[in-house]
Amino acid sequence: MPITYDAIIIGGGHNGLVTAAYLARAGKKVLVLERRAVLGGACVTEEVWPGFKVSSLSYLCSLMQPRIIQELELARYGYHIYPKDPSFFTAFPDGRHMFFFQDQKKTLEQIAKFSKRDAEYFSRYEAELEHLAEWVESLLLETPPNIVQRKVSDLIALGKIGLRTAKLGDANLVRMVKIMTQSVRDFLDERFESEEIKTTLATDGVIGTNGGPSTPGTAYILLHHIMGGAAGARGLWGFIRGGMGAISQSIAASAQAHGASIRTEADVQKIIVKDGKATGVVLHDGEEIYAKRIISNADPKRTFLHLVEAQQLAPEFRSQITNFKSHGSAVKINLALDGLPNFTAFPTEGLGLPHKTTMHVCPSMDYIDRAWDDAAEGRPATNPMLECTIPTAYDDSIAPPGKHIMCIFAQFAPYKLKNAEWTNELKDQFADRCLDALAEYAPNIRDIMLHRQVISPFDMEREYGLTGGSIFHGDMGLDQLFFMRPVAGWAKFRTPVQNLYLCGSGTHPGGGVMGAPGFNAAREILKDFSG
Ligand SMILES: Cc1cc2nc3c(=O)[nH]c(=O)nc-3n(C[C@H](O)[C@H](O)[C@H](O)COP(=O)(O)OP(=O)(O)OC[C@H]3O[C@@H](n4cnc5c(N)ncnc54)[C@H](O)[C@@H]3O)c2cc1C
């Protein structure tokens, strides 16, 4: 059994690559094995049609940790972000519209069109959220303490978090508990009166989740989406030059520059476990590769229910992983366009403000709730909620001159359907409904469409390895966050199998292109190397 590597990383998603880069920088001999032909996992750019380089799944960046960007020198390896401003554009059925700008004064003018009271309150709302986000951010690059089988170090860590939390002060503490547990609807109802403002803000509470605005816990997702920032501006999202895959490519280049080896089309079938210790992997063609540590970037279910043999795990742990919730309910639709959509609520000649932003199609909170109700009953929504972006409004490197790409993140469409399967016909029907919904606000959308790609939650699982089509490697409710992610007692990136670690979004602090799980895992693995 020749040990060839210090560490094998299963999966070349951005988190696996971050772990690889940090281990390689620490002088470890690292091999990344990615099953697809292209690196990046859900953070990927693919040339779907000649000349169109599409961010097939994730499409915007904000959460990527500045410390990682800096330490891994990602700018040197091609990472470049275009801050998105305005941030939102919502058109309403009565012909009115609203933009959110980086310049708060301009946003307040927009809000005042709908409610003077809400415009007066908005700065306070932003300040409140910023305060709470800072508290959560302080935990992102930390290893959660164990809350079961606690050691003294866990108690000390819990105590430190308690102290930090107490410093929030009474009012913020109450807000924190509420935002962690409330529905985004309740959270916003307590603060705003205008349905239009609340609807525009609520989208960040339901994006990517398995729940509607009235589902408890969705307020936290709102907070998750306003952490981080682009180019130094808090809460701002941006497009990545070359598409989201350029992030993964830049991390890969940084890792390789420090000696990491990366293999694509290397599908790991099994993790070899001997005497309770992970020692290597078996690839799809039977090749065996051995290493001192095995690190999985695959999600917890895929890792423990498919790659590790059942007899290697205690039944209780296995059942906790089986019960780990991992439900997707989003469809990604990518379009190649011959021009730009023209919004009746804000007509433009050529490139205009709506194209530079995130365009929402969701006229009211009830509309989103109804879309979720459909999904909860096992049907793709009759009237879906859409979040649309046009990366080519900023980036001229991803489409032929004069052509554009539109990414549509469409909700709700559950992985598990009642009496149906995700056939091509069903995908087309749902995508047609999405385009109908968009056409109500931008009637020319079908005239300018050259190609359409539809990725269902089922495709996300089959092609991209996301169990249950969960875009975050597992739901992000309070019961599956921090010291509960993926399960209580195993949130420190180590697993019940010695020398086997997790480094993907199914670990703290969860999903999104942030690199934090990969960073945290690397820190713990390096501790074990030196201990
Ligand atoms: C449709 C969609 C839209 C999203 N939009 C955004 C967004 O705009 N902004 C944002 O911040 N986040 C977004 N997200 C979430 C974000 O993309 C993910 O949370 C993040 O990219 C996950 O990264 P990861 O490295 O943890 O896992 P992954 O990207 O899933 O990487 C895991 C890798 O492991 C590989 N793998 C799995 N099993 C094996 C095996 N047996 N052998 C070898 N390799 C294996 C997979 O192929 C994959 O490459 C979106 C996700 C989706 C699906």
The ligand as an SDF file (V2000), in Angstrom:
LIG
                    3D

 53 58  0  0  0  0  0  0  0  0999 V2000
  -28.3300   26.7950   -9.2860 C   0  0  0  0  0  0  0  0  0  0  0  0
  -27.4000   27.3230   -8.2170 C   0  0  0  0  0  0  0  0  0  0  0  0
  -27.2350   28.6840   -8.0790 C   0  0  0  0  0  0  0  0  0  0  0  0
  -26.3990   29.1890   -7.0790 C   0  0  0  0  0  0  0  0  0  0  0  0
  -26.1690   30.5330   -7.0370 N   0  0  0  0  0  0  0  0  0  0  0  0
  -25.2440   30.9980   -6.1910 C   0  0  0  0  0  0  0  0  0  0  0  0
  -24.7830   32.3400   -6.3270 C   0  0  0  0  0  0  0  0  0  0  0  0
  -25.1800   33.0690   -7.2390 O   0  0  0  0  0  0  0  0  0  0  0  0
  -23.8510   32.7830   -5.4370 N   0  0  0  0  0  0  0  0  0  0  0  0
  -23.3600   31.9750   -4.4380 C   0  0  0  0  0  0  0  0  0  0  0  0
  -22.5300   32.4420   -3.6410 O   0  0  0  0  0  0  0  0  0  0  0  0
  -23.7500   30.6760   -4.3270 N   0  0  0  0  0  0  0  0  0  0  0  0
  -24.6470   30.1750   -5.1990 C   0  0  0  0  0  0  0  0  0  0  0  0
  -24.9750   28.8510   -5.1650 N   0  0  0  0  0  0  0  0  0  0  0  0
  -24.4120   27.9960   -4.0970 C   0  0  0  0  0  0  0  0  0  0  0  0
  -22.9590   27.6630   -4.3680 C   0  0  0  0  0  0  0  0  0  0  0  0
  -22.7290   27.5610   -5.7440 O   0  0  0  0  0  0  0  0  0  0  0  0
  -22.5610   26.3560   -3.6900 C   0  0  0  0  0  0  0  0  0  0  0  0
  -22.9470   26.3870   -2.3220 O   0  0  0  0  0  0  0  0  0  0  0  0
  -21.0500   26.1460   -3.7620 C   0  0  0  0  0  0  0  0  0  0  0  0
  -20.5620   26.3760   -5.0620 O   0  0  0  0  0  0  0  0  0  0  0  0
  -20.7030   24.7300   -3.3200 C   0  0  0  0  0  0  0  0  0  0  0  0
  -19.2940   24.6000   -3.3460 O   0  0  0  0  0  0  0  0  0  0  0  0
  -18.5620   23.3220   -2.7650 P   0  0  0  0  0  0  0  0  0  0  0  0
  -17.1540   23.4070   -3.1780 O   0  0  0  0  0  0  0  0  0  0  0  0
  -18.8600   23.2010   -1.3260 O   0  0  0  0  0  0  0  0  0  0  0  0
  -19.2880   22.0870   -3.4670 O   0  0  0  0  0  0  0  0  0  0  0  0
  -19.4820   21.7310   -5.0020 P   0  0  0  0  0  0  0  0  0  0  0  0
  -19.3730   22.9340   -5.8390 O   0  0  0  0  0  0  0  0  0  0  0  0
  -20.7380   20.9470   -5.0830 O   0  0  0  0  0  0  0  0  0  0  0  0
  -18.2440   20.8040   -5.3190 O   0  0  0  0  0  0  0  0  0  0  0  0
  -18.2060   19.4340   -5.0060 C   0  0  0  0  0  0  0  0  0  0  0  0
  -17.3950   18.7750   -6.0790 C   0  0  0  0  0  0  0  0  0  0  0  0
  -17.1930   17.4130   -5.7580 O   0  0  0  0  0  0  0  0  0  0  0  0
  -17.2820   16.6640   -6.9510 C   0  0  0  0  0  0  0  0  0  0  0  0
  -17.5580   15.2910   -6.5820 N   0  0  0  0  0  0  0  0  0  0  0  0
  -18.6620   14.8140   -5.9490 C   0  0  0  0  0  0  0  0  0  0  0  0
  -18.5630   13.4810   -5.7960 N   0  0  0  0  0  0  0  0  0  0  0  0
  -17.3670   13.1130   -6.3200 C   0  0  0  0  0  0  0  0  0  0  0  0
  -16.7210   11.8720   -6.4720 C   0  0  0  0  0  0  0  0  0  0  0  0
  -17.2680   10.7380   -6.0360 N   0  0  0  0  0  0  0  0  0  0  0  0
  -15.5030   11.8380   -7.0730 N   0  0  0  0  0  0  0  0  0  0  0  0
  -14.9230   12.9880   -7.5040 C   0  0  0  0  0  0  0  0  0  0  0  0
  -15.5180   14.1950   -7.4110 N   0  0  0  0  0  0  0  0  0  0  0  0
  -16.7260   14.2520   -6.8200 C   0  0  0  0  0  0  0  0  0  0  0  0
  -18.4120   17.3350   -7.7040 C   0  0  0  0  0  0  0  0  0  0  0  0
  -18.3930   17.0160   -9.0790 O   0  0  0  0  0  0  0  0  0  0  0  0
  -18.0880   18.8000   -7.4370 C   0  0  0  0  0  0  0  0  0  0  0  0
  -17.2120   19.3240   -8.3820 O   0  0  0  0  0  0  0  0  0  0  0  0
  -25.7540   28.3150   -6.1860 C   0  0  0  0  0  0  0  0  0  0  0  0
  -25.8800   26.9370   -6.3500 C   0  0  0  0  0  0  0  0  0  0  0  0
  -26.6860   26.4440   -7.3650 C   0  0  0  0  0  0  0  0  0  0  0  0
  -26.8090   24.9590   -7.5460 C   0  0  0  0  0  0  0  0  0  0  0  0
  1  2  1  0
  2  3  1  0
  2 52  2  0
  3  4  2  0
  4  5  1  0
  4 50  1  0
  5  6  2  0
  6  7  1  0
  6 13  1  0
  7  8  2  0
  7  9  1  0
  9 10  1  0
 10 11  2  0
 10 12  1  0
 12 13  2  0
 13 14  1  0
 14 15  1  0
 14 50  1  0
 15 16  1  0
 16 17  1  0
 16 18  1  0
 18 19  1  0
 18 20  1  0
 20 21  1  0
 20 22  1  0
 22 23  1  0
 23 24  1  0
 24 25  2  0
 24 26  1  0
 24 27  1  0
 27 28  1  0
 28 29  2  0
 28 30  1  0
 28 31  1  0
 31 32  1  0
 32 33  1  0
 33 34  1  0
 33 48  1  0
 34 35  1  0
 35 36  1  0
 35 46  1  0
 36 37  1  0
 36 45  1  0
 37 38  2  0
 38 39  1  0
 39 40  1  0
 39 45  2  0
 40 41  1  0
 40 42  2  0
 42 43  1  0
 43 44  2  0
 44 45  1  0
 46 47  1  0
 46 48  1  0
 48 49  1  0
 50 51  2  0
 51 52  1  0
 52 53  1  0
M  END
$$$$
